[in-house]
Amino acid sequence: MWEESIILLPPAIKLVFLSATIPNASEFAQWVADLKRLPCHVVSTDFRPTPLQHFLFPQGAKGLYLVRRPAPPPEQRCGAMGSVER
């Protein structure tokens, strides 16, 4: 459905796409560039100003439950964890 929205937009509409999770940004940008016959630039970074955390709010619960903590920066990881990730 979102593809049709992009395809059917009038040429005068300028597009900006924001996503923190798109795994194929270059491929998507190439598709947009080919479709609109205009350049499409990808700007990306691995920097996350706010740590990603996952919470649950079960039905009937009285609060949030943290289910996944962000990974510590590499310099704070223990040796065992560092060797597993390599």
Rosetta blueprint (number, residue, H / E / L):
1 M L
2 W H
3 E H
4 E H
5 S H
6 I H
7 I H
8 L H
9 L L
10 P L
11 P L
12 A L
13 I L
14 K L
15 L L
16 V L
17 F L
18 L L
19 S L
20 A L
21 T L
22 I L
23 P L
24 N L
25 A H
26 S H
27 E H
28 F H
29 A H
30 Q H
31 W H
32 V H
33 A H
34 D H
35 L H
36 K H
37 R L
38 L L
39 P L
40 C L
41 H L
42 V L
43 V L
44 S L
45 T L
46 D L
47 F L
48 R L
49 P L
50 T L
51 P L
52 L L
53 Q L
54 H E
55 F E
56 L E
57 F L
58 P L
59 Q L
60 G L
61 A L
62 K L
63 G L
64 L L
65 Y E
66 L E
67 V E
68 R E
69 R L
70 P L
71 A L
72 P L
73 P L
74 P H
75 E H
76 Q H
77 R L
78 C L
79 G H
80 A H
81 M H
82 G H
83 S H
84 V H
85 E H
86 R L
